[in-house]
Amino acid sequence: MTVSALLDWLNAAVHPIDAQAHRDALARQSRLTKPPGALDQLETIAVQLAAMQGAADPAVNNVHIVVFAADHGIAAEGTSAFPQAVTGEMVKNFATGGAAISVMARHLNAHLEVVNLGCINDPGELPGVVNRPLGAGTANAAREPALTQQQLTDALDAGREAVSRAQHQHGELFIGGDMGIGNTASAAAVICALLEQPARAVTGPGTGLDDEGVARKVRVIDTALALHGPFADTPLEALRRLGGFEIAALTGAFIHCAQVGLPVLVDGFIAGCAALVASRHNPAVRQWLLFGHHSAEPGHRLLLEALDARPLLNLGLRLGEGSGAAAALPLLRLACALHNEMATFAEAGVSEKSD
Amino acid sequence: MTVSALLDWLNAAVHPIDAQAHRDALARQSRLTKPPGALDQLETIAVQLAAMQGAADPAVNNVHIVVFAADHGIAAEGTSAFPQAVTGEMVKNFATGGAAISVMARHLNAHLEVVNLGCINDPGELPGVVNRPLGAGTANAAREPALTQQQLTDALDAGREAVSRAQHQHGELFIGGDMGIGNTASAAAVICALLEQPARAVTGPGTGLDDEGVARKVRVIDTALALHGPFADTPLEALRRLGGFEIAALTGAFIHCAQVGLPVLVDGFIAGCAALVASRHNPAVRQWLLFGHHSAEPGHRLLLEALDARPLLNLGLRLGEGSGAAAALPLLRLACALHNEMATFAEAGVSEKSD
């Protein structure tokens, strides 16, 4: 895809939310046999899904989880506790069903797809893995732009394609996951650029750096910000210069979900970074995003505040792969079931609140 | 059951936790393909369940939810936003499947039982409802002890019986729920007595009192505390003088769960009050308790601190019925699946953390 063709779809309008379905869902919640507001976030989620789906009976049975995997040149600066070989090794682990997200997808009866965008050690052809190679990882953002224009275009497009596949299979909810050693450094750099924060405000231990490692990571990100900051004049240019293939693919996926009207359940720090880029590119994207969990990565709080997001879970998770969103999926399903199946005061013959 | 026979079972020893299974589960978590600790509370829960069940592969497939329903004499003082008729009406709603916990139990494939301990408007015989009448609600604790000695004995025993039924059906997890208009006032009074707090520190809006209603509720609870405090010299005596039938039944249930080695997932404010009484009666009960959610009822924070509990969810729920614990159940199941089914680094050929 050329850059100009890319811009055509990236700038297409976002699907409208159904205001009437929203009002109807709110009214129904007030009639169900519980004190008003007693199910709080479970009520909110059901009402949001009803409005997104334009339905009286929202449902998220058919769920598509897509994990985008890629390596990061910035890892050469020593910003991760794990070696880069792990990215490709984990792609195999996803395919053979041993990774956390594989186990969760199986138990949640969700469709799991892995999109390999380019690892240092290419795992080759694997069942359930879509190969969309953009290079053996990104360039090192501490020295040069992480992605070329063509790589950015192709990565965004890989996200759009994954959403199209989910849509053609009648997906009712999209979860985007990530795998990429070094990607908390890339995400932190993009977030810093967009929120105009220094590295120390957003940088954390990722997969398990010690204090010295975090200090080094802060210096590397500050170097990258000094190099690219003056040229990162749009969200997509910040993404290109500082981000990663999988962060770009998630950004393209979230934008396209909003365009086709497919609700997104956003995972943690990496997916949250993509949600920020997507929402800064087009603020109308935000209304299609639900938030699954609050990551243990310390920079996630600033990111959630910038997105005005209140995630469902806060379990100290910091794994990625879409696992925090997957953990929250049963709450969306329960919220729908409660909305659709609870009796009203009139149906059950239950007395209402005293005046 | 006589009071002395009651004391025989109430003071029986608690089932021991399996220390070897605990060590083995911790060791297994460290070998799974994720950064150490990256699943945080999901790891902790799996390890706790493995230790409780003495199993390498913990499971909570067979889950028993028991909702104890009863009315409260203290409601005559105007401490609730809903009329007392609702308790019996909701028992019918549980039986016909329209209540929140009915919908949740169905979707979670959990066994739901309702134990009616005595409502103002008796709903009569209903499918799925065990009738164990102790009176048409408790006495008004603002004027006299809420329960007689015999009612306390019988209520605790009703809890024990429910656990025996769950155990005979090979239950792997017990969730105790509550239904009783006025029961946040009773629970707050018991909590105040045990934690030596004034009513204002623990009293909240319950099902939806306004500020004036909360102020009245505080005065009523302070009156009850002044009347009974000097005589509430044991946790069970505080429970008898200030509590309710369902709070006592939950207390008996939690104590018996610990005795037979059945893990408990504690719901919100009311079940939490029973967990406090049970743990004060015998501190060894505490190790059999997992905590599902942090209620919106403001006094719950003090209660959780006293129990040193870190619930899984904080969704603003304030419904009771066991709904907050039920909402957390999928997280326990995912935690078990991850523990049992994830690949180890060696199995998957994934590189470990760099030194």
Interface residues (C-beta under 8 A of the other chain):
Chain A: L32 T33 K34 P35 P36 G37 A38 L39 D40 Q41 L42 A81 F82 P83 A85 V86 E89 M90 K92 N93 T96 G97 G98 A99 A100 V103 M104 R106 H107 L108 T207 G208 A296 L312 L313 N314 L315 G316 L317 R318 L319 S323 A326 A327 P330 L331 R333 L334 A337 L338 E341 M342 A343 E347 A348 G349 V350 S351 E352 K353 S354
Chain B: L32 T33 K34 P35 P36 G37 A38 L39 D40 Q41 L42 A81 F82 P83 A85 V86 E89 M90 K92 N93 T96 G97 G98 A99 A100 V103 M104 R106 H107 L108 T207 G208 A296 L312 L313 N314 L315 G316 L317 R318 L319 S323 A326 A327 P330 L331 R333 L334 A337 L338 E341 M342 A343 E347 A348 G349 V350 S351 E352 K353 S354
